[in-house]
Amino acid sequence: MQNRKDEGVSYFKKMDSVFQRHHFIFPELQHGYHYLIREAGQRLNFRDLTSYMDALRAAETVNHEDWHHLYARFRLASITDDHQNTADRYRTVLFGVIFISLILAGYLLDDYLEKPPVVLLAGGSLSTEDLETEPKAPKRTPALTPEIRQTIRNNLRKFEEDKAFLAPNLSLKKVAQGAGVNANYLSRYLNSEKGMSISRYLAELRIAYIAGMMAEDPAVANRSAEQLCALCGIASPSNMRHLFYIIYGMPLSQYQKQCREKFAGEMGGNEGTS
């Protein structure tokens, strides 16, 4: 079983190496990073943990950008074909109306000429008001421009570097103000670029931060869930335990225990050498 696990980790590390060199990964393979993240967390290797989380975000960004590029090209071709088909259809209808109008006009003219001059023609006129007009296209939400995406990307990078996500009671509106865009743009960016909501985005940043602190500082590893919440901005201990399990695949208490055991082993080794 251990050999299979080691073999699987080796394959996923090769996948990471290929992505680092070529900046390309199939969407189906990027889920391997979730396994590497969980495995690094179990080993308490914060450097690998941070590296794999950054690589996962980069892979998600690359795949979403490729998707947007292909979707835009496909959408443009589809719109062009729709416009051409609509124009051809209305051109055919117009020719048909003109042809029928000419035939009808000729028939009415012949009928009028055959009537005695004293007889008043009781005819009618052709009204164009009954012709169906072109329906208005449904209103579409405009796509985010590359400039807006780059602005959000740069500002979110600064948001992460400054650890601004540690502030409590953050909302979509507050983060959007810091990113220099409106909340709608930020929500659409996170959904399209990262495939997540603002809540999930903040949760991953906060949990990764507090996990790194526990792996590096024995004092933090011994703190209660309430104290850890105060350090990373999460609202409640129950919410922290739930998010930690979802993101790291293990209970918070188990992770703290592993960190404490690691520090105890390091201290024992130092005493032995002294």
Buried (B, 14 or more C-beta within 10 A) or exposed (E): EEEEEEEBBEEBBEBBEEBEEEEEBEEEBBEBBBBBBBBBBBBBBBEBBBBBBEBBBBBBBBBBBEEBEEEEEEEEEEEEEEEEEEEEEEEEEEEEEEEEEEEEEEEBEEEEEEEEEEEEEEEEEEEEEEEEEEEEEEEEEEBBEEEBBEBBEEBBEEBBEEEBBBEEEBEBEBBBEBBEBEBEBBBBBBEBBBEBEBEBBBBBBBBBBBBBBBBEEBEBBEBEBEEBBEBBBBEEBEEBBBBBBEBBBBEBEEBBEBBBEBBEEEEEEEEEEE
